[in-house]
Amino acid sequence: MNTPNISPERLAIYTPFSRLADEQRILLSHQLMMHTAFPGEILSRIGDNSQDECFLLTGSVSIKGPDTEEIIVSAGDSRSRYSLLSLKPSHVSVTARTDTEYFTINADLLQSLQSENITGDFNNPELLAGSDSHPVVLEFYKSLMNNRLELPSLPEVSRQISQVIVDEQLDLDTIAALISVDAALTARLMRLANSPVYRGRSTVNHLADAINRLGMNTTRHLVLALSLKQQNTSSHPWVKQQLLRSWKQSIQLGAVCFVLARQCTGIPPEEAMLAGLLHNIGELPLLNFAAGYQQLRKDPGYLEQVLTEARGQAGAMILHRWNLPIPLVTAVQHTDIWFYEPNDTRPTLADILILARLHCLSASEQHPTLPSIDQVPAFHKISPGALSKQMTLQILDDAREQITEVRNLLNR
């Protein structure tokens, strides 16, 4: 291991560095460490928990997990532009096949610089994909530019509710009649209104009474939240499997966001829950493109990096087309930017989403390289209290029953 000699121009070849400013790449070129490995030497073992990202400079390596096929990565191919180690603890072993050079960089430092270079120019999508992005990302933006991309549409009942619920002259019976067309949605709203989360002194038996208890804005958010599952459909078996995984993650995150907002901020918990449910909606169009790449289908770490590169922007575009509130769009856009800091001294939806995601990922058995929760700006703005021994939020660990209640309501 020695001091690096990698030019900022060469760093720009690697996707995580490609969108950084020149001065940021200059800074990082003095912070990374160079390594060499001989054929057969192990760069990383299964279970390693290093907080560094690892990038291949020269040579060739083998990536192999206990339940995955061997993947060969050679310097200069598309896979080598991404980190060799994306999930922590590592679920694969990485072994040099030839004389190999590689460099490592602290993930926290890289992520903090990336958070300063997020654009929200939806009218110029070509600016959102660099020339070194994976073909999946490039195809996505190219299709978007040429109006050949079918983005998910707002669920019909949610669209109708959003249009009429802003009219304060409409009575509860009119809103109830609109919702009651969907029997399943009606039953779930009734169940929510009578759940411990919202329960009043008596049980409500009519939809209009349930809406009255919940309130108009809460009803609007819940209608969208409860109708989102219909978006997670695909005829492709692999995409369908990935969407099911994403939906399960969204339900858990939505429940955590709900409880975190209710206990620590003045933000309506239903808005926070909706941010959690929508945080990865940008994966749907990206996965449809990814299905055509066998390497992505058999390399979960590679797939996660490609999705991380674009799902926030893709999700923000979808919500922008749905005319959803700007704070919600902004939160989803920055879902993977841990060190994002909104220009607001008060907690925002983005802060809640970032903190809730870090809590959920830190508690999972395997996850991308993460900063410590107490290092990110969102932690200091929300001030949620002490951390547990597992570096999760103690206040949320203590609220497991509430989180489970909300999750079960969303999952029925």
C-alpha positions as CSV (number, residue, x, y, z in Angstrom):
1,M,0.0,0.0,0.0
2,N,1.4,3.4,-0.9
3,T,0.7,7.0,-1.8
4,P,-1.3,7.2,-5.0
5,N,-0.2,8.7,-8.3
6,I,-3.5,8.9,-10.1
7,S,-4.5,11.9,-12.1
8,P,-7.8,13.6,-11.6
9,E,-8.5,13.0,-15.3
10,R,-8.1,9.3,-14.8
11,L,-10.4,9.3,-11.8
12,A,-13.1,10.8,-14.0
13,I,-13.3,7.4,-15.8
14,Y,-14.9,5.9,-12.7
15,T,-18.6,6.5,-12.5
16,P,-18.7,7.7,-8.8
17,F,-16.1,10.3,-9.7
18,S,-17.3,11.3,-13.1
19,R,-19.8,14.0,-11.9
20,L,-17.5,15.6,-9.4
21,A,-15.9,19.0,-10.0
22,D,-12.3,19.1,-11.1
23,E,-11.2,20.5,-7.7
24,Q,-13.0,17.7,-5.9
25,R,-11.2,15.0,-8.0
26,I,-7.9,16.8,-7.2
27,L,-8.7,16.6,-3.5
28,L,-9.6,12.9,-3.8
29,S,-6.5,12.1,-5.8
30,H,-4.5,12.9,-2.7
31,Q,-6.7,10.9,-0.4
32,L,-6.9,7.5,-2.0
33,M,-4.5,4.6,-1.5
34,M,-2.8,2.4,-4.1
35,H,-2.5,-1.3,-3.7
36,T,-1.0,-4.2,-5.8
37,A,-1.9,-7.8,-5.8
38,F,-0.3,-10.9,-7.4
39,P,-2.3,-13.7,-9.1
40,G,-4.2,-15.7,-6.6
41,E,-4.0,-13.0,-3.9
42,I,-7.2,-12.1,-2.1
43,L,-8.3,-8.5,-2.2
44,S,-11.3,-9.0,0.0
45,R,-12.9,-11.9,1.7
46,I,-16.6,-12.7,2.4
47,G,-17.6,-11.0,5.6
48,D,-15.0,-8.1,5.3
49,N,-16.5,-4.9,6.6
50,S,-14.1,-2.2,5.3
51,Q,-15.5,1.3,5.0
52,D,-13.5,1.9,1.8
53,E,-14.6,1.6,-1.8
54,C,-12.3,-0.4,-4.1
55,F,-11.6,0.3,-7.8
56,L,-9.6,-1.7,-10.3
57,L,-6.8,0.1,-12.2
58,T,-5.0,-2.7,-14.0
59,G,-5.2,-6.4,-14.4
60,S,-8.2,-8.7,-13.8
61,V,-10.0,-10.0,-10.8
62,S,-12.5,-12.7,-10.0
63,I,-15.7,-11.9,-7.9
64,K,-17.4,-15.0,-6.4
65,G,-20.0,-15.5,-3.7
66,P,-21.2,-18.7,-2.1
67,D,-24.5,-18.7,-4.1
68,T,-23.4,-16.8,-7.3
69,E,-21.5,-17.5,-10.4
70,E,-18.0,-16.3,-10.8
71,I,-17.7,-12.9,-12.4
72,I,-14.5,-11.8,-14.2
73,V,-13.8,-8.1,-14.1
74,S,-10.9,-6.7,-16.2
75,A,-9.6,-3.1,-16.2
76,G,-11.3,-1.0,-18.8
77,D,-14.6,-3.0,-19.0
78,S,-17.9,-1.4,-18.0
79,R,-18.0,-3.3,-14.6
80,S,-14.5,-1.9,-13.6
81,R,-15.9,1.6,-13.6
82,Y,-17.8,0.8,-10.4
83,S,-16.6,-0.3,-7.0
84,L,-15.6,-3.9,-6.6
85,L,-17.0,-3.9,-3.1
86,S,-20.4,-2.3,-2.7
87,L,-22.2,-4.3,0.0
88,K,-21.0,-4.4,3.7
89,P,-20.2,-6.9,5.1
90,S,-18.9,-8.2,1.7
91,H,-21.0,-11.0,0.3
92,V,-18.3,-12.0,-2.2
93,S,-14.6,-12.7,-2.3
94,V,-12.4,-10.7,-4.7
95,T,-9.3,-12.5,-6.0
96,A,-6.6,-11.3,-8.4
97,R,-6.3,-13.4,-11.6
98,T,-3.3,-11.4,-12.9
99,D,-0.9,-8.9,-11.6
100,T,-3.3,-6.3,-10.4
101,E,-3.3,-2.6,-9.3
102,Y,-6.3,-1.1,-7.5
103,F,-7.1,1.8,-5.3
104,T,-9.3,2.4,-2.2
105,I,-11.0,5.5,-1.0
106,N,-12.9,6.3,2.1
107,A,-16.6,6.0,1.3
108,D,-17.8,8.8,3.6
109,L,-15.5,11.3,1.9
110,L,-16.6,10.3,-1.5
111,Q,-20.3,10.4,-0.6
112,S,-19.9,13.8,1.1
113,L,-18.5,15.3,-2.1
114,Q,-21.1,13.6,-4.3
115,S,-23.8,15.3,-2.2
116,E,-22.6,18.7,-3.4
117,N,-23.1,17.8,-7.1
118,I,-26.7,16.9,-7.4
119,T,-28.7,18.6,-10.2
120,G,-32.4,18.9,-10.4
121,D,-32.7,20.1,-14.0
122,F,-35.4,17.8,-15.2
123,N,-35.7,19.8,-18.5
124,N,-32.2,18.8,-19.4
125,P,-32.0,15.1,-18.6
126,E,-28.8,14.7,-20.7
127,L,-27.0,16.5,-17.9
128,L,-28.0,13.8,-15.4
129,A,-26.1,11.0,-17.1
130,G,-22.4,11.2,-17.6
131,S,-20.7,9.5,-20.6
132,D,-19.2,6.9,-18.3
133,S,-22.5,5.8,-16.8
134,H,-23.7,2.2,-17.3
135,P,-25.6,1.6,-20.5
136,V,-28.8,1.0,-18.4
137,V,-28.6,4.6,-17.2
138,L,-27.6,6.0,-20.6
139,E,-30.5,4.1,-22.2
140,F,-32.9,5.4,-19.6
141,Y,-32.0,9.1,-20.2
142,K,-31.8,8.7,-23.9
143,S,-35.4,7.2,-24.0
144,L,-36.5,10.0,-21.7
145,M,-35.1,12.7,-24.0
146,N,-36.8,11.1,-27.1
147,N,-40.1,10.7,-25.3
148,R,-40.0,7.0,-25.7
149,L,-40.1,6.2,-22.0
150,E,-43.3,5.1,-20.3
151,L,-43.0,6.3,-16.7
152,P,-45.4,4.9,-14.1
153,S,-48.6,6.9,-14.0
154,L,-50.3,8.2,-10.9
155,P,-52.8,5.6,-9.7
156,E,-56.2,6.7,-11.0
157,V,-58.0,6.9,-7.7
158,S,-55.2,9.0,-6.3
159,R,-55.3,11.3,-9.3
160,Q,-59.0,11.9,-8.8
161,I,-58.7,12.4,-5.1
162,S,-55.8,14.8,-5.5
163,Q,-57.9,16.9,-8.0
164,V,-61.0,17.2,-5.8
165,I,-59.8,17.1,-2.3
166,V,-58.3,20.6,-2.6
167,D,-61.8,22.0,-3.1
168,E,-62.9,22.9,0.4
169,Q,-66.5,23.2,-0.8
170,L,-66.8,19.4,-1.3
171,D,-68.4,17.6,1.5
172,L,-67.1,14.3,3.1
173,D,-69.9,12.3,1.4
174,T,-68.7,13.3,-2.1
175,I,-65.1,12.3,-1.3
176,A,-66.3,9.1,0.3
177,A,-68.4,8.3,-2.8
178,L,-65.3,8.7,-5.0
179,I,-63.1,6.5,-2.8
180,S,-65.8,3.9,-2.3
181,V,-65.6,2.9,-6.0
182,D,-62.5,1.0,-4.9
183,A,-63.7,-1.6,-2.4
184,A,-60.2,-2.7,-1.3
185,L,-59.1,0.8,-0.7
186,T,-62.2,1.6,1.2
187,A,-61.6,-1.4,3.5
188,R,-58.0,-0.4,4.1
189,L,-58.9,3.2,5.0
190,M,-61.6,2.0,7.4
191,R,-59.1,-0.4,9.0
192,L,-56.5,2.5,9.3
193,A,-59.1,4.8,10.9
194,N,-59.9,2.2,13.5
195,S,-56.3,1.1,14.1
196,P,-54.4,2.1,17.3
197,V,-52.5,4.6,15.1
198,Y,-55.6,6.8,14.6
199,R,-58.3,5.3,16.9
200,G,-60.6,7.8,18.7
201,R,-63.0,7.1,21.5
202,S,-65.3,5.0,19.3
203,T,-65.2,2.7,16.3
204,V,-66.2,4.3,12.9
205,N,-68.5,2.3,10.7
206,H,-68.9,4.6,7.7
207,L,-66.2,5.8,5.2
208,A,-67.2,9.5,5.6
209,D,-66.7,9.2,9.4
210,A,-63.3,7.6,8.7
211,I,-62.3,10.5,6.4
212,N,-63.4,13.0,9.0
213,R,-61.3,11.3,11.6
214,L,-58.2,11.1,9.4
215,G,-58.6,14.6,7.9
216,M,-58.5,15.6,4.2
217,N,-54.7,15.9,3.8
218,T,-54.1,12.7,5.7
219,T,-56.7,10.9,3.5
220,R,-55.0,12.2,0.3
221,H,-51.6,10.9,1.4
222,L,-53.0,7.6,2.6
223,V,-55.0,7.0,-0.6
224,L,-51.8,7.4,-2.7
225,A,-49.7,5.3,-0.2
226,L,-52.3,2.4,-0.2
227,S,-52.6,2.4,-4.0
228,L,-48.9,2.3,-4.8
229,K,-48.5,-1.5,-4.7
230,Q,-50.2,-1.7,-8.1
231,Q,-47.2,0.1,-9.6
232,N,-44.9,-2.8,-8.7
233,T,-45.9,-5.1,-11.5
234,S,-44.0,-6.6,-14.5
235,S,-44.3,-9.5,-16.8
236,H,-40.5,-10.2,-16.6
237,P,-39.9,-12.7,-13.8
238,W,-36.6,-11.2,-12.7
239,V,-38.0,-7.7,-12.7
240,K,-41.0,-8.9,-10.8
241,Q,-38.7,-10.5,-8.1
242,Q,-36.7,-7.3,-7.8
243,L,-39.8,-5.1,-7.5
244,L,-41.2,-7.4,-4.7
245,R,-37.9,-6.9,-2.8
246,S,-38.1,-3.2,-3.3
247,W,-41.8,-3.0,-2.2
248,K,-41.0,-4.9,1.1
249,Q,-38.1,-2.4,1.8
250,S,-40.5,0.5,1.0
251,I,-43.1,-0.7,3.5
252,Q,-40.6,-1.0,6.3
253,L,-39.1,2.3,5.5
254,G,-42.5,4.0,5.2
255,A,-43.4,2.7,8.7
256,V,-40.1,3.9,10.1
257,C,-40.5,7.4,8.5
258,F,-44.0,7.6,10.0
259,V,-42.9,6.9,13.5
260,L,-39.7,9.1,13.2
261,A,-41.8,12.1,11.9
262,R,-44.4,11.7,14.6
263,Q,-42.0,11.4,17.5
264,C,-39.3,13.9,16.4
265,T,-40.7,16.5,14.0
266,G,-43.8,18.6,13.2
267,I,-44.0,17.1,9.7
268,P,-47.2,15.2,9.2
269,P,-46.3,11.5,9.6
270,E,-48.4,10.5,6.6
271,E,-46.2,12.7,4.4
272,A,-43.1,11.1,5.8
273,M,-44.6,7.6,5.3
274,L,-45.3,8.5,1.7
275,A,-41.7,9.6,1.2
276,G,-40.5,6.2,2.5
277,L,-42.9,4.3,0.2
278,L,-41.9,6.3,-2.8
279,H,-38.1,6.5,-2.2
280,N,-37.2,3.8,-4.7
281,I,-40.0,4.2,-7.3
282,G,-37.4,5.3,-9.8
283,E,-36.2,1.6,-9.8
284,L,-39.1,0.5,-11.9
285,P,-38.1,1.9,-15.3
286,L,-34.4,1.3,-14.6
287,L,-35.0,-2.4,-13.8
288,N,-36.9,-2.8,-17.1
289,F,-33.7,-1.8,-18.9
290,A,-31.4,-3.8,-16.5
291,A,-33.3,-7.0,-17.3
292,G,-31.5,-7.0,-20.6
293,Y,-28.1,-7.3,-19.0
294,Q,-27.2,-10.7,-17.7
295,Q,-24.2,-9.4,-15.7
296,L,-26.5,-7.2,-13.6
297,R,-28.9,-10.0,-13.0
298,K,-26.3,-12.2,-11.5
299,D,-24.2,-9.5,-9.6
300,P,-26.4,-7.9,-6.9
301,G,-23.6,-5.5,-5.8
302,Y,-23.2,-4.2,-9.4
303,L,-26.9,-3.8,-9.8
304,E,-27.2,-1.9,-6.6
305,Q,-24.5,0.6,-7.7
306,V,-26.2,1.1,-11.1
307,L,-29.6,1.7,-9.4
308,T,-28.0,4.1,-6.8
309,E,-26.6,6.1,-9.7
310,A,-29.9,7.0,-11.1
311,R,-33.0,5.9,-9.1
312,G,-33.1,9.2,-7.1
313,Q,-33.3,11.3,-10.3
314,A,-35.6,8.8,-12.0
315,G,-37.9,8.8,-9.0
316,A,-37.9,12.6,-8.8
317,M,-38.9,12.8,-12.5
318,I,-41.8,10.4,-11.9
319,L,-43.1,12.4,-8.9
320,H,-42.6,15.7,-10.8
321,R,-44.8,14.4,-13.6
322,W,-47.4,13.4,-11.0
323,N,-47.4,17.0,-9.7
324,L,-46.6,15.9,-6.2
325,P,-45.3,18.5,-3.7
326,I,-41.7,19.8,-4.2
327,P,-40.6,18.6,-0.7
328,L,-41.6,15.1,-1.6
329,V,-39.8,15.3,-5.0
330,T,-36.7,16.7,-3.3
331,A,-36.6,13.9,-0.7
332,V,-36.8,11.1,-3.2
333,Q,-34.3,12.8,-5.5
334,H,-31.7,12.8,-2.6
335,T,-32.6,9.3,-1.2
336,D,-29.0,8.0,-1.7
337,I,-27.2,11.3,-0.8
338,W,-26.4,10.8,2.9
339,F,-24.7,14.1,3.4
340,Y,-27.4,16.2,1.6
341,E,-28.2,19.3,3.5
342,P,-31.3,21.3,2.5
343,N,-31.3,25.1,2.8
344,D,-33.6,25.0,5.7
345,T,-32.8,25.0,9.4
346,R,-36.0,23.0,10.2
347,P,-36.2,19.3,9.6
348,T,-37.5,18.4,6.1
349,L,-38.9,15.3,4.4
350,A,-35.4,14.7,3.0
351,D,-33.9,14.7,6.4
352,I,-36.4,12.2,7.7
353,L,-36.0,9.9,4.7
354,I,-32.2,10.0,4.9
355,L,-32.2,9.3,8.7
356,A,-34.8,6.5,8.4
357,R,-32.9,4.8,5.6
358,L,-29.7,4.9,7.5
359,H,-31.4,3.4,10.5
360,C,-33.0,0.6,8.4
361,L,-29.8,-0.2,6.5
362,S,-27.7,-0.2,9.6
363,A,-30.0,-2.7,11.2
364,S,-29.9,-5.0,8.1
365,E,-27.4,-7.9,7.8
366,Q,-25.9,-6.5,4.5
367,H,-25.9,-3.0,3.1
368,P,-23.9,-0.6,1.0
369,T,-21.0,1.3,2.7
370,L,-22.7,3.7,5.1
371,P,-21.6,6.7,7.2
372,S,-22.4,6.6,10.9
373,I,-25.8,8.0,11.6
374,D,-24.5,10.7,13.9
375,Q,-22.2,12.0,11.1
376,V,-24.9,13.1,8.7
377,P,-26.5,16.6,8.8
378,A,-30.0,15.1,9.1
379,F,-29.2,13.6,12.5
380,H,-28.2,17.0,14.0
381,K,-31.3,18.7,12.5
382,I,-33.8,16.2,13.8
383,S,-31.9,15.5,17.1
384,P,-33.5,12.0,17.6
385,G,-31.4,11.2,20.7
386,A,-29.0,8.4,21.6
387,L,-27.7,5.6,19.3
388,S,-27.9,2.0,20.2
389,K,-24.9,-0.4,20.4
390,Q,-25.7,-1.3,16.8
391,M,-25.4,2.4,15.8
392,T,-29.1,2.6,15.1
393,L,-31.6,5.1,16.5
394,Q,-32.6,4.0,20.0
395,I,-35.8,5.9,19.8
396,L,-36.9,3.8,16.8
397,D,-35.6,0.6,18.4
398,D,-37.9,1.4,21.3
399,A,-40.8,2.0,19.0
400,R,-40.7,-1.4,17.2
401,E,-44.3,-2.2,18.1
402,Q,-45.5,1.1,16.6
403,I,-43.4,0.5,13.5
404,T,-44.8,-3.1,13.2
405,E,-48.4,-1.8,13.5
406,V,-47.9,0.7,10.7
407,R,-46.1,-1.8,8.5
408,N,-48.9,-4.4,9.0
409,L,-51.5,-1.8,8.0
410,L,-49.6,-1.0,4.8
411,N,-49.0,-4.6,4.0
412,R,-52.6,-5.8,4.2
